[in-house]
Amino acid sequence: MDESSVDQQRRDYLSEIFSLCTTLSSEAFEAAESRARENQFNVDRGEITFAEVTTNLTSAREIIVDAIENRKLIQLPITVQKELLADLQSVSKALQGIMNNADEIVNLGIATETLNTAIWKYGLHNLSDQVLGYQ
C-alpha cells in the first residue's frame, strides 16, 4: 500500500469522526431529552445523569474537533481513530434511538463514558500540534 493510500484512508476516518461530532449539538441533546421525557423515560437512571452526559459529550466534541481542525488527530494510529469512530457511532446510535422513541438512556451514558475513556486514555486533550508531540 503506497503512502497516498494510507493518507486517504486516514482522512476518511477523520471525515467520519468530524461528521459525527457535528451531530453532537446542544440542540440534539435538548431534542433527545425532550423526546425521552415525552416517552416518560427516566433520564437520570444510568451511572451518570443526562445533564452530565450532555456536558461530557459537549467537551468530547470540542476536544475531538480541535484535534481534527489542528491536524493533531492524524498523528494517532488508525486503530485509535477507528476506536474513536466506533465510540462516536455508539453515542449517535443511542441518541437516534431516543429520537425514535426507544429507551436508550443507559446505553447513551455507557457510550459517553466509553468515548471519554478513550479521550483520556489516548491523551487527546493533551495533543500538541507538533508532530507526535504531547504538551
Backbone as CSV, one residue per row, in Angstrom:
resi,resn,N_x,N_y,N_z,CA_x,CA_y,CA_z,C_x,C_y,C_z
1,MET,0.859,-1.175,0.000,0.000,0.000,0.000,0.901,1.232,0.000
2,ASP,0.684,2.143,-0.948,1.542,3.326,-1.005,1.091,4.390,-0.001
3,GLU,1.944,5.398,0.191,1.708,6.413,1.222,0.437,7.212,0.980
4,SER,0.117,7.518,-0.278,-1.093,8.297,-0.556,-2.354,7.496,-0.205
5,SER,-2.313,6.172,-0.362,-3.461,5.344,0.024,-3.673,5.374,1.528
6,VAL,-2.576,5.329,2.274,-2.663,5.390,3.732,-3.233,6.734,4.158
7,ASP,-2.731,7.825,3.577,-3.240,9.154,3.915,-4.722,9.273,3.595
8,GLN,-5.148,8.736,2.450,-6.558,8.801,2.078,-7.411,8.024,3.066
9,GLN,-6.940,6.852,3.489,-7.683,6.044,4.445,-7.835,6.802,5.761
10,ARG,-6.803,7.457,6.241,-6.870,8.226,7.471,-7.858,9.370,7.326
11,ARG,-7.830,10.080,6.228,-8.746,11.195,6.019,-10.185,10.718,6.052
12,ASP,-10.453,9.544,5.550,-11.810,9.033,5.578,-12.282,8.835,7.017
13,TYR,-11.446,8.270,7.866,-11.816,8.110,9.272,-12.043,9.466,9.920
14,LEU,-11.148,10.388,9.651,-11.268,11.711,10.250,-12.527,12.420,9.764
15,SER,-12.864,12.256,8.505,-14.093,12.861,7.982,-15.322,12.283,8.653
16,GLU,-15.331,10.977,8.845,-16.470,10.342,9.514,-16.564,10.786,10.971
17,ILE,-15.424,10.870,11.635,-15.396,11.319,13.026,-15.912,12.747,13.113
18,PHE,-15.416,13.609,12.226,-15.838,15.010,12.232,-17.329,15.128,11.960
19,SER,-17.808,14.351,11.008,-19.231,14.381,10.662,-20.102,13.993,11.864
20,LEU,-19.715,12.952,12.569,-20.481,12.544,13.748,-20.411,13.603,14.848
21,CYS,-19.259,14.240,14.989,-19.119,15.293,16.008,-20.080,16.448,15.740
22,THR,-20.317,16.744,14.471,-21.211,17.860,14.156,-22.655,17.572,14.559
23,THR,-22.984,16.303,14.756,-24.352,15.962,15.173,-24.533,16.085,16.679
24,LEU,-23.444,16.232,17.404,-23.497,16.308,18.865,-23.654,17.763,19.312
25,SER,-24.762,18.344,18.953,-25.023,19.745,19.274,-25.927,19.868,20.492
26,SER,-25.945,21.040,21.073,-26.833,21.269,22.221,-28.286,21.074,21.804
27,GLU,-28.617,21.421,20.562,-29.974,21.226,20.065,-30.330,19.741,20.016
28,ALA,-29.373,18.915,19.610,-29.611,17.468,19.544,-29.834,16.902,20.943
29,PHE,-29.050,17.371,21.905,-29.211,16.889,23.282,-30.553,17.323,23.859
30,GLU,-30.930,18.568,23.597,-32.220,19.072,24.086,-33.373,18.298,23.466
31,ALA,-33.280,18.022,22.177,-34.335,17.273,21.492,-34.432,15.843,22.035
32,ALA,-33.273,15.220,22.279,-33.279,13.862,22.816,-33.860,13.838,24.232
33,GLU,-33.469,14.812,25.051,-34.015,14.849,26.410,-35.520,15.091,26.385
34,SER,-35.964,15.982,25.520,-37.386,16.263,25.396,-38.149,15.007,24.962
35,ARG,-37.606,14.304,23.975,-38.258,13.079,23.487,-38.288,12.019,24.584
36,ALA,-37.199,11.894,25.318,-37.150,10.916,26.409,-38.200,11.230,27.468
37,ARG,-38.319,12.504,27.810,-39.308,12.897,28.821,-40.734,12.692,28.299
38,GLU,-40.962,12.977,27.012,-42.276,12.723,26.415,-42.659,11.251,26.548
39,ASN,-41.663,10.391,26.399,-41.890,8.948,26.495,-41.797,8.441,27.932
40,GLN,-41.653,9.361,28.858,-41.586,9.068,30.291,-40.418,8.146,30.654
41,PHE,-39.290,8.328,29.940,-38.078,7.618,30.294,-37.413,8.371,31.443
42,ASN,-36.866,7.655,32.391,-36.117,8.278,33.479,-34.733,8.640,32.947
43,VAL,-34.514,9.925,32.676,-33.269,10.355,32.033,-32.062,10.286,32.959
44,ASP,-32.294,10.067,34.249,-31.182,10.055,35.195,-30.961,8.693,35.848
45,ARG,-31.388,7.633,35.204,-31.282,6.335,35.860,-29.968,5.617,35.597
46,GLY,-29.144,6.121,34.723,-27.863,5.471,34.451,-26.814,5.838,35.485
47,GLU,-25.600,5.446,35.223,-24.475,5.760,36.116,-24.258,7.271,36.226
48,ILE,-24.512,7.969,35.128,-24.376,9.428,35.134,-25.688,10.048,34.653
49,THR,-25.975,11.237,35.130,-27.225,11.904,34.766,-27.181,12.371,33.311
50,PHE,-28.340,12.676,32.784,-28.410,13.175,31.406,-27.666,14.497,31.278
51,ALA,-27.743,15.330,32.305,-27.013,16.602,32.290,-25.506,16.360,32.198
52,GLU,-25.012,15.359,32.920,-23.587,15.021,32.849,-23.222,14.447,31.482
53,VAL,-24.113,13.654,30.932,-23.891,13.119,29.587,-23.734,14.270,28.599
54,THR,-24.650,15.231,28.690,-24.601,16.390,27.795,-23.291,17.159,27.961
55,THR,-22.902,17.410,29.192,-21.656,18.131,29.463,-20.456,17.357,28.921
56,ASN,-20.426,16.054,29.198,-19.300,15.234,28.753,-19.220,15.134,27.228
57,LEU,-20.373,15.013,26.579,-20.367,14.927,25.116,-19.976,16.256,24.478
58,THR,-20.399,17.350,25.079,-20.002,18.666,24.568,-18.495,18.830,24.659
59,SER,-17.936,18.460,25.790,-16.490,18.535,25.985,-15.757,17.609,25.021
60,ALA,-16.247,16.388,24.880,-15.628,15.421,23.967,-15.643,15.945,22.538
61,ARG,-16.785,16.493,22.129,-16.894,17.048,20.772,-15.850,18.139,20.569
62,GLU,-15.724,19.052,21.520,-14.773,20.153,21.393,-13.333,19.656,21.300
63,ILE,-12.985,18.675,22.117,-11.628,18.118,22.090,-11.345,17.448,20.748
64,ILE,-12.287,16.653,20.279,-12.078,15.917,19.029,-12.056,16.856,17.831
65,VAL,-12.978,17.802,17.784,-12.999,18.750,16.664,-11.714,19.567,16.641
66,ASP,-11.255,20.014,17.801,-9.992,20.749,17.881,-8.840,19.887,17.360
67,ALA,-8.826,18.624,17.750,-7.757,17.722,17.317,-7.779,17.509,15.801
68,ILE,-8.960,17.496,15.215,-9.056,17.336,13.763,-8.681,18.630,13.057
69,GLU,-9.269,19.729,13.490,-9.030,21.014,12.821,-7.574,21.447,12.889
70,ASN,-6.891,21.088,13.952,-5.484,21.464,14.103,-4.527,20.340,13.727
71,ARG,-5.061,19.378,12.987,-4.276,18.267,12.438,-3.506,17.501,13.509
72,LYS,-4.101,17.397,14.684,-3.491,16.636,15.772,-3.895,15.165,15.696
73,LEU,-5.134,14.914,15.325,-5.661,13.555,15.349,-5.011,12.674,14.280
74,ILE,-4.555,13.276,13.211,-3.933,12.499,12.141,-2.636,11.854,12.608
75,GLN,-2.077,12.358,13.712,-0.842,11.793,14.266,-1.063,10.414,14.864
76,LEU,-2.273,10.146,15.274,-2.564,8.915,16.006,-2.739,7.731,15.068
77,PRO,-2.432,6.538,15.540,-2.594,5.348,14.708,-4.041,5.179,14.239
78,ILE,-4.183,4.532,13.115,-5.512,4.294,12.547,-6.373,3.512,13.536
79,THR,-5.771,2.612,14.281,-6.526,1.830,15.269,-7.208,2.738,16.278
80,VAL,-6.522,3.788,16.707,-7.104,4.748,17.653,-8.224,5.523,16.975
81,GLN,-8.003,5.934,15.735,-9.035,6.652,15.001,-10.272,5.777,14.833
82,LYS,-10.078,4.502,14.541,-11.204,3.571,14.406,-11.963,3.436,15.726
83,GLU,-11.216,3.383,16.828,-11.857,3.261,18.137,-12.712,4.494,18.430
84,LEU,-12.174,5.670,18.151,-12.946,6.897,18.357,-14.192,6.916,17.482
85,LEU,-14.042,6.490,16.240,-15.187,6.430,15.331,-16.255,5.478,15.869
86,ALA,-15.839,4.307,16.321,-16.800,3.333,16.862,-17.493,3.891,18.103
87,ASP,-16.743,4.579,18.959,-17.330,5.165,20.163,-18.352,6.240,19.799
88,LEU,-18.020,7.068,18.830,-18.953,8.108,18.383,-20.183,7.496,17.726
89,GLN,-20.004,6.409,16.994,-21.144,5.729,16.384,-22.085,5.172,17.445
90,SER,-21.529,4.682,18.554,-22.364,4.181,19.651,-23.172,5.306,20.282
91,VAL,-22.540,6.458,20.462,-23.240,7.629,21.007,-24.359,8.033,20.056
92,SER,-24.030,8.115,18.772,-25.008,8.520,17.764,-26.182,7.542,17.697
93,LYS,-25.886,6.260,17.765,-26.934,5.239,17.718,-27.884,5.391,18.904
94,ALA,-27.333,5.640,20.081,-28.175,5.805,21.272,-29.025,7.061,21.159
95,LEU,-28.450,8.157,20.691,-29.223,9.395,20.512,-30.339,9.191,19.495
96,GLN,-30.022,8.525,18.392,-31.042,8.257,17.372,-32.137,7.357,17.918
97,GLY,-31.740,6.393,18.737,-32.730,5.507,19.347,-33.714,6.281,20.208
98,ILE,-33.186,7.205,21.011,-34.064,8.032,21.844,-35.022,8.829,20.970
99,MET,-34.502,9.397,19.882,-35.347,10.180,18.985,-36.406,9.316,18.298
100,ASN,-36.130,8.015,18.205,-37.087,7.068,17.615,-37.902,6.345,18.683
101,ASN,-37.979,6.984,19.860,-38.828,6.508,20.961,-38.346,5.230,21.641
102,ALA,-37.069,4.921,21.527,-36.509,3.764,22.225,-35.814,4.257,23.494
103,ASP,-35.904,3.485,24.536,-35.271,3.856,25.799,-33.787,3.474,25.747
104,GLU,-32.983,4.409,25.296,-31.540,4.212,25.140,-30.756,5.051,26.146
105,ILE,-31.401,5.458,27.233,-30.763,6.345,28.207,-29.503,5.713,28.793
106,VAL,-29.610,4.491,29.256,-28.450,3.813,29.854,-27.363,3.607,28.806
107,ASN,-27.759,3.201,27.599,-26.773,2.991,26.530,-26.058,4.289,26.168
108,LEU,-26.781,5.399,26.190,-26.154,6.688,25.903,-25.112,7.021,26.968
109,GLY,-25.441,6.769,28.213,-24.484,7.013,29.291,-23.244,6.143,29.158
110,ILE,-23.452,4.877,28.847,-22.321,3.946,28.673,-21.455,4.374,27.490
111,ALA,-22.093,4.725,26.375,-21.352,5.147,25.187,-20.561,6.421,25.461
112,THR,-21.144,7.322,26.226,-20.467,8.573,26.572,-19.240,8.290,27.438
113,GLU,-19.391,7.420,28.413,-18.265,7.064,29.284,-17.154,6.372,28.488
114,THR,-17.536,5.520,27.559,-16.551,4.828,26.730,-15.776,5.829,25.871
115,LEU,-16.483,6.788,25.285,-15.829,7.821,24.479,-14.885,8.654,25.346
116,ASN,-15.342,9.076,26.516,-14.495,9.873,27.402,-13.276,9.092,27.863
117,THR,-13.445,7.814,28.102,-12.312,6.974,28.494,-11.260,6.945,27.392
118,ALA,-11.704,6.814,26.147,-10.761,6.805,25.021,-10.035,8.145,24.913
119,ILE,-10.760,9.235,25.112,-10.133,10.564,25.040,-9.030,10.686,26.093
120,TRP,-9.318,10.225,27.299,-8.317,10.300,28.374,-7.218,9.271,28.182
121,LYS,-7.580,8.070,27.752,-6.587,7.009,27.568,-5.537,7.415,26.535
122,TYR,-5.975,8.052,25.468,-5.053,8.447,24.414,-4.559,9.884,24.555
123,GLY,-4.979,10.561,25.615,-4.480,11.910,25.881,-4.842,12.924,24.813
124,LEU,-6.018,12.777,24.217,-6.399,13.694,23.136,-6.447,15.142,23.609
125,HIS,-6.749,15.348,24.866,-6.821,16.695,25.421,-5.428,17.300,25.587
126,ASN,-4.377,16.489,25.455,-3.002,16.977,25.610,-2.190,16.925,24.327
127,LEU,-2.814,16.594,23.217,-2.054,16.513,21.969,-1.557,17.891,21.559
128,SER,-0.335,17.922,21.129,0.255,19.158,20.620,0.022,19.205,19.110
129,ASP,0.142,20.382,18.527,0.031,20.448,17.078,1.391,20.186,16.427
130,GLN,2.389,19.842,17.227,3.671,19.393,16.713,3.541,17.901,16.426
131,VAL,4.191,17.423,15.400,4.064,16.034,15.008,4.457,15.116,16.165
132,LEU,3.557,14.188,16.487,3.746,13.199,17.529,4.210,13.806,18.851
133,GLY,3.621,14.924,19.204,4.038,15.567,20.437,2.911,15.690,21.438
134,TYR,3.270,15.593,22.686,2.339,15.839,23.784,2.813,17.083,24.508
135,GLN,1.869,17.826,25.052,2.242,19.016,25.813,2.743,18.596,27.165
